[in-house]
Amino acid sequence: MDKPVVAVLFGGRSSEHSISSATAGGVLRAIDRDRFQVVPVGLTREGAFVLEEDDPAKFALDPQNMPEVRDNGTRVIWPEASGVRDLRVRDTDGALRTIGRLDVVLPILHGAHGEDGTIQGFFDTLEVPYAGGGVLDSAICMDKHFMKIALQAAGVAVSDWVTVRRGISADDAAARAAHLPLPWFVKPARAGSSVGVSKVHDLSELDAALQLAFAEDDKVLIEEGIVGREVEVGVLETPGETARVSLPGEIVLTTREFYDFEGKYLGGDGVEVVCPAALSDADTEAVQRAAVQAFEAVDGRGLARVDFFVTESGPVVNELNTMPGFTPISMFPKCWVASGMSYSDLISDLIDTALSRTGDPALSRA
């Protein structure tokens, strides 16, 4: 039986381009080559789809030299809707060749134009199956303002907040948020990996925090700081059944103020990732129940990482991420490894779930 052809799509146009590329290094190294034929497709910062080298080492996570998709002159041409699902490439000499039938895309893109429903809508229009979140859950979870509204409507606890728009003064923003106890977290509504996030201890720090956040988005959240243990779980769609939830992992801050970009990806000091977290059975079950409730509230599909503050009164959702950090050292795969699923099997699970939606039994669990 022919192996399903999987296009691993990475890079992208957002500020998280390098993290997506580093994720590709881990995925290309770990994906089960006995089951899947892999086609690496890079998306440059300028928006060009290029045929990349199938070389995990090229996209290794190196804090001193972060990986990047560069325009190599090739162009990947996606299949047309309602036609033959062939993936083609135009080489640098202009010659057009067919790579083969495309069965599914694994989009490991983070941030705008990748995790916000846009690339999902693109593939839906082309009738190309893809792994991970769909249009709706991706769009909702990319925008923290609407994510909170959706979760509140479903009875899921979230931190209190106000949303402000570009052009507001620091004084007016402070007045809007005056009912929120300090410290505050100021963050772009539509950015990830803690890009543009600041912790505000007093009002003198607000103006700089707003400037940093507005550099990423024209909509910004000012959230109350929550006192609690910072815990994360992975969620995986199980077609026809309740979603599966991993054991929780915990972010333990020692000298770092919060879990920022450097702490997540660049090996910064002052933070430890502990998985599984040393929670009571009752707290673990409460977090896992809330994760399923949150996943269902946003019409979750494929996967999500759900981030919590575990407080004395119960778990409070910080955010959902529909394409979480997926490098081998990221929390999402760590949680599943602690739950008994290898990194390679986790990748296969995502692809299998996507293939199961095609209705072709020859592809599902091939």
N, C-alpha and C positions, 0 to 999 in steps of 0.2 A: 504494500500500500504506500502511495506517495505520502510524504510527510507534509503537514500543513505549512504553508509559507507565511511567516510572521514578519511584518515590517516593524522594526523597532525604531520609533520616531523620537528624536531627542534634540536638544538645543533650544531653539525658540527665540522669540523676540522680546522677552521680558528681562528684568534685572536678575532673574534666577537662571539665566542661560547656562552658566558654568556648572551650577549644581545639577541641572538636568543632564549635561554632558558627562559629569562624573558618575551620575546614576547609570548612564549607558555603559560606562566601563564595567561596573559591577554586573549589570544584566547580561551584557555580551559574554562575560566570562562564565556566568553561572547557568545560563539558559540551557535546557536539555537538548543538545544537538541530535541525540538519538530520536527525539520525537518531533523536532521542529526544524524547518529550513529557515534560516535567519537572513533578512535583508536589512542592513543598517541604513536608515535614512536620517540625514541631518537637516535641521531647519536653521538657517543662518539668522543672525540678528536682523538682517535686512528682509527676511521673509522668503528666501529661496530654498526650495527642497533639493538637496543634493544627495547623491549616492556616496555614502561614507565607506571608509575602510572597516573591515570586520576585524578590528584590532583593539581588544580591551585595554592594552597598555597605553594606547594613544589617548585614552580618556580617563586615566587614573586620577584619583583625587589627590592633588598636590597643592597644598596651601600656598606654596611659592610660585606655582605655575599652573593656575587653574585651566582646565581643558576648555576648548572652544571649537565650535563648528565653523570652519572657514569656507568661503566660496571657492570650490575647486573647479568650477566651470561646467560640471555635469548638472543635469536637471532631471529630477524624477517626475514622471507624468503618471498621475493617478488614474485608475480606471474610470470610464464613463458610466453614469447611472444607466441601468437597464441594458447594459451591453456586456461584452465579455470582460470578466474581471481580471484583465491582464495588467501587470505592473510593468511599465516601460521606463527606459532611461535614454536621454539624449546625451551622448558622450561629448567630450570637448571638441572633437572634430566635426560635430554636427550630426553624426550618424545616430539613427534611432534603432534601439534594440529592445527586445522583449525579455524581461527577466523570468517571467512565468506568472501563473495564476496567483493572485493575492487572496489569501484566506482571511487574514485578520491583521489589524494594526494594534501594536502595543504602544500607545502614546505616553511617554514618560516626560511630558512637558510640565513645567511649573509656571504659575503666574499667568499674566495676561496673554491672550491669544493661544493658550494651551490648556489652562485649567479652569477657564471661565465659561465654558460652553461653546466657544467659537469653533475650535477645531472639531469638537464633537458634532456640531451642526453641519460642518463641512463634510464630514464622513457620512453622516446621515443622509445628506443630499445626494452623495455619490453612491449610496446604498452599499457602503463598505463596512463590514463589521469591525468593531474596535473594543478593546478592553477598557475597564475602568468606568468612571462616572459618565452619566449621560448629560444632555443639554441642561435640564432643569436643575438637578442637584449640583452640577458644576457651577452654574451661574449663581445659584443661591449661596453656596458656600464660599465662593470667591468674594462675595460682597458681605463683609461682616455685619453691616447694618441689617440687611434683609435676612441673613442667617439667624441673627438674634430674634428678629420678629417671628420667623417661622418656628423657631424653637419655643419661644414664649407661648405662641398660639397652641402648641402641643403640650404645654405644661412642663417643659424642660427648664430647669433653673439655669439662668445666665446672669452674668454680672450686670449691674446697672450702668448706663452709659448715656451720652449725648452725642449726636452727630452734627458736625459743623462743615461748612463749605469754604472753598478757597475765597479769600478776600476778607474774611472775618478778622477782626483785630484780636490780639491776645486778651485785652480787657473784656471784650464782648464774649469771647469764648469762655473766659473764667466766670463771667456772670451766668452763662448758660449752664455751666457745670458746678455752680456753687453748692448745690445740694449733695454732691458726691464727696465722700470723705477722701482726703489725701492719704497716701499718694495716688496719683493717677497714672494710667498708661495711655499714651497718645500714639495712635497707630493709623496708617493708611487703611481705608476701607477695603481696598482691593490690591493687596500685596501680600507676599508670603515670606517664609524663612526669616521672619523678624526684621526684614528690611524696612527702614524708616521708623522703627519703634523706639520710643523713649519712655523712661520712667521719670515722672515729675514729682519731686518731693515738696516743692513750694512754688508759689505763683511766679517767682523770678525765673524759673526754668521753663515756663510754658511757651514763651515766644519762640525760643530755639527749637523746642520739641515740635511745635506746629510747622515751622519752616522745614524741618527734616521730613516730616510726614507729608506735607504738601508737595515736596519734591517728587514724591512717588504717585500721588493721586490728588484729585481735586475734592475728594470727600474723605473726612478724617473722623475717627472715633476718639472720644475721651472717655475712658472707662475707670470706674472705681477699682482700686487695688483690692484684691481678695486675699485674705489670710488663710492659707491652707497648703496642703501638700500638692505639688504639681505632678499629676499622674496622666499617663496617656495609654490608650488601648488601640489595637487594630481591629477593624471590622471587615469581614469578607462576605459578599453576597453569596447566598446559597440558593440557587434557583429552585423555586417551589417550596422553600422552607424558610424558617427564621434565620436571619444572618448570624454568622459565627463571630464570636468575640474572643480576642486573645487574652492571655494573662496581662495584667497591667505592668507598665514600666514607670519608673519615677525619675524625675529630674531633681537632683539634689544640688542646690546652690550652696557653695561654700564662701567664696569671696566675690563672685560675680553677682551684679544686681538682678539680672534676669537672663533667661535663656535666649541670648541674642545670636546673630549670624555667626560671629566668631566662635562662640561656644558650641554651636550646632555642627559646624562644618570644618573649622580651621584649627581645631585642637586647642582652643583657648583654655587657660587655666580657670579654676574657680567653679567648675561644674562637673558633676558625676552623673552618668546614666546608669541606673540600677534596674535590672530586669531579670527575674520578676521583682516587683516592688514588695516590700515587707508590709503588706496590708493585712488587716484582719479578714477572715472569710466574709464577714458581713459587709465590710467596705468594698471588698473585691466584687461581691455579687451586686452591690448597689451601683458601682461604676459600670459593670457590664450591662445591667438592665438599662441604665440611663443611656449607654452608648447605642444600644439597639433602638431605643425610643427616639434618640436624636437622628439616627440613620434613617429611620422610617419617616420622621417628620419632614425631612428634606427630599423624600422620595429617592433615597440612596440607591446607587447601583455600582456594582463592581467592588469597590473598596472605599474605605475612609480611615483616617486616624482621628480619633476623638480625644481632645485634650481637656482635662478637668483640673479644677482645684477641689481637693477633698477637704471639706470644712467640717466643723463640729456638727453642723446641721445637715450635712449630706453633700453629695457631689454637685459642683457647679460647672457647667460646660464653658470652657474658654473659646474653643472653636472646633470646627470640623474641617479637615483637609482632604479633598477628594483625590489628590495625587500627592501623597506625603513624600517627604524625603525618603528615597529608596536605595541609597547607597548601602553597602553591606554593614556599615556602622550606624546607620540611622535607626531611630527608635522603632519605626513600623516593622521592619524585618526582624529586629532584635526581639520584639514582643512575640512574633510568631515562632521564631527559633526557640524561645523559652517555652512556648506552648507545644513544641514537638514537631514543627514543620520547618524543613530546611529552606534556605534562601532559594535554591533551585526549584523546590516543590512549590514555593509561594509564587514564583513567576509562572510556573505551569498552571497553577490553580487559576490565576487571573486570565490566562489565555483560554483555558478550558471553559471557564464561565462565559467568555465572549463567544467562543465557538458554539456553545450550547444554544445561543440565541439564534443561530443561523438555521436551526431546524434540520441540519444535515448530520445524521447519526454517524456517518463515516468520518467526520471531522472531530466531533466531540469525543474527548478521551481517546484520540487516535493512538 
